[in-house]
Amino acid sequence: MASKNTLQFKTNYAVSGKIEPFYKGGKVQISKDGKYIFCTCGTKVNVLDIATGRVSHRVEQDDQEDITSFTVSPDDEILVTSSRALLLKQWDWRENKCTRTWKAIHIAPVASMTFDPTSTLLATGGCDSTIKVWDVVKQYCTHNLKGSSGVVHVVEFHPSISQLQLFSSSMDCKIRIWDLKSSKCVSVLESHYSAVTSLSFTPDGNTLVSSGRDKICTVWDLKTKTPTRTVPVFETVEAVVLLPKEGDFSKLGVKSEALHFITAGSKGVLRVWEASSARCVFTQTVPARPQPVEVGSGEEPDEHSLTHCLLLPATNRIATVTAEHNFLLSDLHTLVLEQQFVGYNDEVLDVKFLGPADSHIVVATNSSQLKVFDLATSNCQILHGHSETVLALDVFRTGSMFASCAKDKTIRVWQMNTETGVVCCVAQGSGHANAIGSISCSRIKQSFVVSGSQDCTIKVWDLPASLATTGGSLEVLHARVTEKGHDKDINSIAISPNDKLLATGSQDRTAKLWSSSDLSLLGVFKGHKRGIWCLQFSPMDQILASSSADGTVKLWGLQDFSCLKTFEGHDASVLKVIFVSSGTQLLTSGSDGLLKLWTIKTNECVKTVDAHEDKIWGLHSNKKDELVATGSADSCITLWKDVTEIELAEEQAKQEDQVMKQQELSNLLHEKKYLKAMGLAISLNQPHTVLMVIKGILTNDDGAEQLEKTILKLRRDQKEAVLRFCGVWNTNARNCQEAQAVVQVLLQHESPEELLQYSGVRAALEGLIPYTERHFQRISRLLQASMFVDYMWENMRLTGNASCRENQDEEMESCSSLGGLAPLFTIDPNPSKGLDSEGEDSTRLEEPERLGRGKVEEEEEEDDESSQPEESDDDVGAANKGVKSRQTGSPEEGKENIEPESGSEGDSDCEEQMEWRENEEQQLLRREMEERPGTMTTRSQAEMQPATPRTRAMRLRR
């Protein structure tokens, strides 16, 4: 049960969908197959998939310059854009790849462009009054046409390939016909007195229909270059299209095969005209929208005007674009609206889930229109009713009815048909003296609505019981109770789950609790330092949550009106707050564009999400508490899905996989399958395990060769990981040898070009170089120290060889002066025997008789001879060669004592003997000091000095 309660707490939200702006004005074009809509949005050309309502491709300028015009070839293969940087770019729009860039040659931005029917010639009309024709295949400019006056805003090729003609129109309201063979203007068509907005050709190319802002359409005979009919349409016409001859258009009033065309203009509806009689045979009607203004009236609603009209022959549909950047797709044979997309939402002020299954969302934008989006298809239904900006929304518990309030001082109640999804207004109420900024619906039944206005009053509106069933006439609502609630604007109203209480939050920094029956004041909540933006009742406890412009969220008790908890974390105003996880957590949105999730019990901010780029005015959760919708001033609507359980399941699966891989890795290491073990350790991201594998390889006899083979068998991504690990290992002197071995293998077998292709190679090398230099300096110092030791050892050997015999003679002399006493111990010249049972070298300890009496006498005789006159060079040479013999005592005794002098054995015997004697003397002195503790005498201090031959003899006498 505890685990279940733990799982109820949410930890994270992830984006599951977005409704974002994709069109902000400019040219619109539809692909030949009728599946994609191309439209400009600042520095991008967005490609909208009509089937899903989502942007499938984005073509964006690298130089961040606004796109002034674009066109798509008739075969839908090439997209060409022009920007304010006076550059033309050719794109493969499916791959979002720029294939070619060239200068437009125009000295001003390009205003219009189009392709010829063969997709080989491109015409561009500029703001510099010139027209350029380009060969896209051979990539050069073929024509430079001059003669237009002002901006060339319309260019069209003749539909017949045989006639190389180009039609253009500029600000002088004339239509020019250019012959591309001679590069001259062959004719000028004059009929319009205002800017020509569009040109439409018949398939045979013999008839042209032009439209203008002078509220007329002209039919031209291109053979005679004369107008055959002028049709007054009594509206500013932005686009005209010809009805195809194939198809049944009887529902549009078409009764003959004569030429008919459709106009789109300032009236906001499509109208079908018969060219021969110049009369309107059909006018489009849009459901749930005010009827178009009557002909002859001087008033024209700008928000309803149409700016583009495009024919989709592949799907038998017609597309129009409104001045509010909405795309309307209608059936070509009936002109019935089938699909609608919103190109730009402007600032989103509120958003709520709608429908019994929360399948739709209703959005209030900086407009008098409400927008209802189908979450599955992004199809939008636009609701007309309010005359000024809608400020707030609220939905009843059933989900099929909601209420809205606006700056026009009215409230409206809307009903959704659950079968068709069509929404219509069923009730309206007025009575406030100022804009209504907040509204709330009853929770248990659809019985009443409460509104709060900038006139500081609160009104309770009762709904008739038959309102949910009636779908006919509009009900008029009257306020049951009115009360002045605050001293400043009322920003928020909340109704308790039992419909008995309601709370209001105001700009006067206070929140108040009221009885919903008679609006009697029950209590005041004081504590915020700035105005209160939002209030929300807890679904489980008697708690009220408030968010304020002071950046805090507070929880209040309804019994004593005291502040129970304060949540601080936002750096700006907290605009919305809602309860989630059955009232155990809070979700807040702020003017800093952040979305924060709080746990009430611990006062902890569990998650912070950078949701939007501007203020988040709208925040709402669906009935299942698994989906959250946010609406921001950046014109984006984002849907967030609770991914707590998904992340927990992924984490558990990941841990299980880690355990399995760890076991497999242990088995591979035990079996000494180093290659698989290294690959598995790399996949587990365990640098220490990889290091242990490498050390295990290097312990073998052929470790270097085996390591080389193992490293070379790794994949490229694995080599990148090992190189990254080497940077870590190389920081430690204990592991630098393995790191350098791996780096050596890579440098020996990978070319510099291949190494540069590694991801993160720069960072890895930057980490390797300084520590490698440090290791090199350390090894260099160690090598220098070892060379110095060798040098000192060699010098000591040379000095010992030169003075060995002299020291021996002096010691023998001192021994003879003691009455012929020999030293107690000597060094055996053959130290090849082992140690005795006592652990000491038995070959080093010999009796004094080993020296022989003759050797002492020989040394004494040498001392006597040293005082005689100097010998000749021949005698010295004979002595050096060991030929001359010294005769001391009897001949036999001399032979026993005289030994040949060898370079290595004699020197080593002499050195060992001197070393042993010095050690023996030091031991005698140490023993004497231990027997007589206290101050060291002058005699003992003298004995501690380095021994000379004379002092050594004196010590031996003692």
C-alpha positions, 0 to 999 in steps of 0.5 A, a space after each residue: 500500500 505504501 508503494 502504491 501511495 508513492 506511485 501516486 506522486 508525480 515526478 515529471 511531465 513530458 511534451 506530448 503535443 503542440 499547437 504552435 504558429 506556422 503562418 504569420 502572413 505572406 504567400 501561401 501555396 499548395 502542392 500539386 497532390 493537395 497534401 501539403 500547404 506551403 506558407 511563410 512564417 518569418 525566417 521559415 517556410 513551413 510545410 503543413 501536412 493537411 491530413 494531420 494538421 502538423 508541420 511536417 517540414 521546416 525550411 529556415 534561412 541560415 542568415 536569419 533574414 525574413 523570407 519575402 517570397 517563395 514558390 514551389 515548382 509544378 512538379 513539387 520538387 524544387 522550392 525557391 526562397 528569396 530573403 531581404 539579403 537579396 539572395 535566392 536559395 534553391 531547396 530540397 524541401 523534403 530533406 530540408 537541404 539548400 542545394 544552391 544559393 545565388 544573388 538575385 541581382 535585384 537591388 531591392 527585395 523580391 516581391 513575387 516569383 513563379 515557375 513556368 509549367 515545365 519547372 525550368 524557368 523561374 521569374 522574379 518580380 522585385 521592388 526595384 520595378 524589374 523582372 528577372 527570368 532564370 534558367 534553374 537547370 542551367 543556372 543563369 539569368 536569361 532575361 532582365 525585363 524593365 518597364 514596370 512602374 513600382 513594385 512588381 507584385 504579380 508574375 505569371 507564365 502563360 499556361 501554354 508552353 509553346 507561347 513563351 509569354 510572361 504576365 506581370 502587374 505592378 503598382 500602376 494597375 496595368 497588366 503587361 505581357 512580355 515576349 520572352 523571345 524578344 525580351 520586350 513588352 508586347 501588350 499592356 492591358 488596362 482596365 483596373 483602377 487599383 492594384 491587380 491582386 491575381 491572374 487566372 488562366 483558362 486551360 487553353 490559354 485563350 482567356 484571362 480573368 483578373 481581379 483587383 482591389 477596385 472591386 471588379 473582375 475583368 475577363 480578357 480575350 488574350 487573342 485580341 488583348 481586349 476585355 470581354 466583360 467587366 464584373 462588379 463584385 462590390 468587394 475588395 477582391 484578393 483572389 480569383 480562381 476558375 471553376 474547372 469544366 469537369 465536375 458537377 457544380 449544380 449545387 453552386 448554381 452552375 447551370 451551363 458550361 460557360 465560364 464561371 469563377 470564384 472570388 474571395 475578398 473582404 466579405 469573408 465568403 466565397 462567391 461564384 460568378 457567371 462570366 457571361 452574365 456578370 452575376 453572382 450565382 452562389 454565396 457561401 454560408 458558414 455555420 455558427 457565424 454571422 451572415 456576411 454584410 449585405 451588398 451595398 453596405 459601407 461596413 466591411 468586417 476586416 477580421 472576416 476578409 479572405 486574403 488567398 484562395 487556392 484550388 486543389 483539383 487533386 482532392 476537389 477542395 478549395 482553400 482560403 486564408 483569412 486575415 486572422 491567418 486561419 486556413 479554411 478547406 471547403 468542398 469544391 462542389 458545395 463550398 461547405 467547410 470541412 477543415 480548418 487550421 489556425 496559423 497564428 493564435 496571438 496571445 493565449 489567455 486561457 485554455 481548458 479541456 473540453 468534451 466528455 473524454 477530454 478530446 478537445 480543448 477550447 482556447 481564448 486568445 487575444 481575439 473576440 473569437 473562441 477556438 475549439 481544437 480537436 486534439 487528434 487532427 488539430 482541426 479547429 472550430 472558430 466560435 463567433 459571439 463576443 464582440 471584444 477580447 475573451 478573457 477567461 473560460 471555465 468548463 462544467 464537470 460534464 465537459 460538454 458545456 463551458 462558459 466564457 467572459 470578455 471585455 464586452 461586459 458579457 458572459 456566454 454559455 456554450 454547448 458542445 454536441 458530443 456526437 458531431 463535436 459542433 459547439 454553439 452558444 446557448 445563453 448570454 448574460 450582461 450586467 457588469 459595468 466593466 470588462 469581466 476578467 474571471 468566471 467559474 462554473 458550478 461543480 456538482 450540477 450545471 446550475 449556476 455561473 459566477 463572474 468577477 469584473 473589473 468593476 469590483 463586483 461579483 455576480 451569480 447567474 442561474 442557468 435554466 434546467 432546460 439549457 442543456 437540452 435546448 439547442 435552439 434560441 439563445 437564452 438570456 441570463 440574469 444575475 441572481 445576486 450581485 455584491 461588491 467584493 473588493 477594492 480593485 479588479 477581481 482576477 480570479 473566482 473559484 467554486 468549492 467542490 460542493 458548490 457551497 462556497 466560492 472564493 475571490 482573489 483581487 488585485 488588492 492583495 486579498 482573497 475572500 471566502 463567500 457563501 454561494 447562496 447569498 454571497 455573504 462574506 465568511 472570511 478574508 485571507 491576508 498575507 500576499 504582498 502583491 495582487 492575487 492571480 489565481 485561486 483553487 480549492 483542494 479536491 480532498 481537504 478544506 484548503 484553498 490555494 492562492 498564487 500571487 504576483 509576489 512569486 509565492 503560492 500559499 495554502 489557506 485553511 478554511 476553518 481559521 483562514 490562516 496560512 498553512 504553507 508557503 511555496 517559494 520558487 518562482 522568480 516572477 508572478 505566479 499566474 496559475 495554480 491547480 491541484 494534481 495527484 488527488 490534492 497532494 501536489 500542486 502545479 504552478 505556472 509563472 510569467 517567467 515561462 516556467 512550469 513547477 510541480 510541488 509536493 505539499 507534504 514536503 514543500 519541495 519543488 519536484 520538477 521545473 520545466 522550461 515550458 514557454 518563452 513568455 507568460 503562461 496564462 492558461 493551465 488546466 488538467 484533464 479528468 484523468 489527471 494524466 494530461 495538462 494543457 498550457 497556453 502562453 503569450 508566445 502563441 503556443 499551446 502545449 500538451 504535457 503528459 505525466 510520464 512518472 510511471 513510464 520513467 519508473 518502468 524504464 528505470 526498473 527495466 534498466 536496472 534489471 538489464 544492468 544486473 544481467 550485464 554485470 553478471 555476464 561481465 563477471 563471467 566473461 572476465 572469469 573466462 578471460 574473454 577480454 574482447 567481449 568483456 571490454 565491449 560489455 564494460 564500455 556499453 555499461 559505461 564502466 571505466 574502472 572495469 575496462 581498466 581492469 580488463 586492460 590490466 588483465 591483458 597486459 599481465 600476459 606474456 604477449 600482453 602488448 600484442 594481445 591488447 593491440 588486437 583487442 583494441 583494433 577489433 572494437 567498433 568506432 564508438 567503442 574506441 571513442 569511449 576507450 579514448 575518453 576513459 584514457 583521459 581519466 586513467 591518465 590523471 593517476 600515475 598508477 594507471 597511466 601505463 595502461 592509458 598510454 598503451 591504449 593511446 599508443 595503439 590508436 595513434 599507430 593504427 588510426 590516421 589523423 583524419 580518422 582520429 579527427 572524426 571521433 566525437 569528443 577527440 578534442 576534449 580527450 586530447 586536451 585532457 591527455 596532453 598535460 598529464 602525459 607531459 607530467 608523467 614524462 617529466 616524472 620519468 625523466 627525473 627518475 632516470 636522471 637520479 638513476 644515472 647519478 647513482 650509477 655514476 657514483 657507484 662507478 666512481 666508488 669502484 675506481 677509487 677502491 681499486 686504486 687504494 685497496 693495496 695501500 690500505 691493506 699494507 697499512 693495516 698489516 703494518 699496524 697488525 705487525 706492530 701489535 706483535 704479529 696479531 692477525 685480525 679476528 676475521 677476514 673475507 673469503 675470496 670465494 663467496 660461493 658457499 651458503 649460509 650456515 645453520 645460524 643464518 650467517 655466511 660461514 664462508 666469510 668467517 675464517 681463523 687468523 691462520 688463513 692469512 699466514 704469517 708470511 703475509 705479515 712479514 711480506 708487508 713489513 719487508 715492503 715497508 722497509 723497501 719503500 724507504 730505499 732508493 727509487 727503482 729503475 723503470 725496468 724494475 717498475 715495469 716488471 713489478 706491474 706485470 707481476 713478473 718480479 717476485 718478492 722473497 720474504 722468509 724461506 722460498 716455500 713460505 714466500 710462494 704460499 703467501 704471494 698470490 697473483 693480482 687479478 683485476 676483478 677478484 682482487 679488487 672485490 676481495 679488498 673492498 669487501 674486507 675493508 667494508 667488513 672491518 669498518 662495520 666491525 669497528 662501528 659495532 664495537 664502538 656502539 657496544 661500548 657506548 651502550 655499556 657506558 651511557 651518558 655524555 660522549 667522551 672526546 675519545 669516543 667522538 674521535 673514534 666516530 670520525 672516518 677511519 684513517 690507517 693510523 686511527 684504524 691501527 690504534 683502534 685495533 690495539 685497544 
